[in-house]
Amino acid sequence: MTISSGSHRDEPSTTADEREMLDGWLDYHRATLVWKCEGLQDAQLRLTPLAPSELSLLGLVRHMSEVERYWFREIMLGEELPDLYCTEEDPDGDFHLGGTESWAGTEQVWRTEVELARQAAAGRPLELVSQPGSHRRGKVFSLRWVYTHMIEEYARHNGHADLLRERIDGATGD
C-alpha cells in the first residue's frame, strides 16, 4: 500500500536563492511529517510498534512542536517559554503519551508552533545570531544554522515516521 498524498507537498525550487531554498525544504519536511500521519486513527498514531523504542507518530509531531518552539522562539528570539510537553521529571514527555491525546489537538499545537516559528524568522537575516545565554550551554547560533538544523531534524524524524507508518498499516511512500 502506498500513502496517498492528501497533503500538498511542494518540491523545493532547484534554482531559488538561499532563503527561499531553506524555507522550501523546511516546509517540504513539515508537510511530509503530516502526510505520514494522514488517514490514521488516534489509537494508531499513539502506537509504538518499534519496540523497545517509545516512538509514535503522535510523539514525533509533539516533539517537533517542542523543537519549532525552542529553536525559533526561545533561541533566536530569546523568549522565555515553558515546554509544551516536557518537564524536569520527564524530559522526554513529548514522546510519552497518556492515551488521551488526539490528532486534532496535537496537530493544532504543531500548526500553531510552525506559524509562530515562521513569524519569528520572517524578515530576519540568515546571519542573525541568537543572544548569548539563550542556549543552555551558552552557544550562539545563526538563523541559517537553525534552518539547517530544523531541516535535518525533520528529515531524521521523517525517516522514523516512514518506519512507524509501515509497521502500523503497511503504507509506504517517499
N, C-alpha and C positions, 0 to 999 in steps of 0.2 A: 504494500500500500504506500502511496506517495502522498505527502501532506499537500492538500490543495492550498494555494496561496490566496486566501481571502484578504489578508493584509497586503496593502500595496507596498512593495519594496522597490524603490528606485535604485538602479545601479549607479554608483557614483561616477561622475564625469571622469573621463580619462585625460582631459585637457584643461581642467579647472585650475585656478590659482590655488595656492596652498590652503587658504582659509576655507574656500568652497569645498575643496577636496576633504579636508578634515571634518567639516560639518557633514558632508555627504557620506563618508564612511561611518561616522558615528551614528547618523540617523539610519543607515542601512543595517547596522548591527542591532540597534534598538528595535527596529521593525522585525528583524529575524527572531529575536527572543519572544516577542509577542506571537509571531507566526507559529513558533514551536508549541505554544500553549493553546492555540485555537482548536475549537471543537472538542475539548476535553471537559469533563465534569469536574467540579471542585474536588471530589474524592480522588479522582485520577491525578489532578495537579498536586495533591498532597502526598502521593505515593513516593516511596524511597526504594525503588526497585534495584538499586545497585549496591547491595549490602557488601561490606559494612558501612559504606558511605551513607550519610544522612541527607544527601542532596535530593531535592524535589524540584519540580518546575516552579511551584509556587515560592519555594525558598529562594530560588535563583532570582525571581522577579523582586522579591523583598530585599535580597542582598543588593541588587542593582539600584534599588531606590535609595538605600543607605549610601552606596558608592557615589551616585549622582550628587546627592546632598552634600556629602563630605568634601569631595574634590572641588566642585564648582562653587559652593556657597561657603563652606567652612574654611577651606584652604585658600581659595582665590579671593573671596570677598572678606574673609575674616569674621564671618558671622558666628556667633556662639549659639549653636542649636543642639537640642537634645537628640540622641539617637532615636530612630523610629522604632526599632525592634530589639536592639541590643542593650544589655545592661552590664554593670560591673560583674554581677553574679553570672550572667550568661552572655559573654562577649560574642557568641555565635547565634544570638537569639533570632537573627534574620532567617537562619536555616532551621530553627527549632519551632515547629508548628504545633499548635494546641488542638487541632482538629476542627476548629470552628471558623477558620479563615476562609474567605471566599475569593474567587477570582475577581468578582466585581469590585470588592473593596481594595484588594491588593493592586489590581490594575489601575484603579483611580489614584491611589497613593503614588504609584510609579509614574503615571502620566503627569501628575502634579509636579513631582520632583524633576522630571525631564523638562517640563516647561520652565520651571524656576532655574534650572541649570542653563537652558538656552538664554534666558534673560540675563543671567549672571555673566555669560560670555559675550553677549551681543555688544558690538561696538568697541570691544576692548581689544587692544593689540595683542598678538600672539607672544610678544616679548614681555608683556606684563608679568611681573613676578609677585608671588604671594608675600605677605607680610612675615618677617622673621618671627618665629614663635607660634605661628598658626598650626604648624605640624608638630605632632607630639615629640619628634626627635629634633626639632629646631631647623629642619631643612627648608630651603626656599625652592619653589617650583615656578617655572614659567607656564603661562596658559598653554603654550604649544606642547609642553611636556604633559600637562593634564589631558589635553585632547588625545595625544598619542597613547597615554596610559589607559584612558577610557576605551579607546578602540581595542586595545589589547585585552582589557578586562572583559569586554563584551565578547570578543572573538573566542577567548578561552572558555567562558561560560556558555556560549552558544554551542561549542563542541560538547560540553557536558549535557546541554539540553538535547542535542541530537541523540545521544546515547539514552538518556532518560525517556525521550519520546518513543524511540524504537522499542525499548523494553516495555513500555506501557501498552502500546497498541500496534506495534509493528510498523508504524509510519516512518518513512524516511524522506529525505529531501535536503537540498542544499541550503 
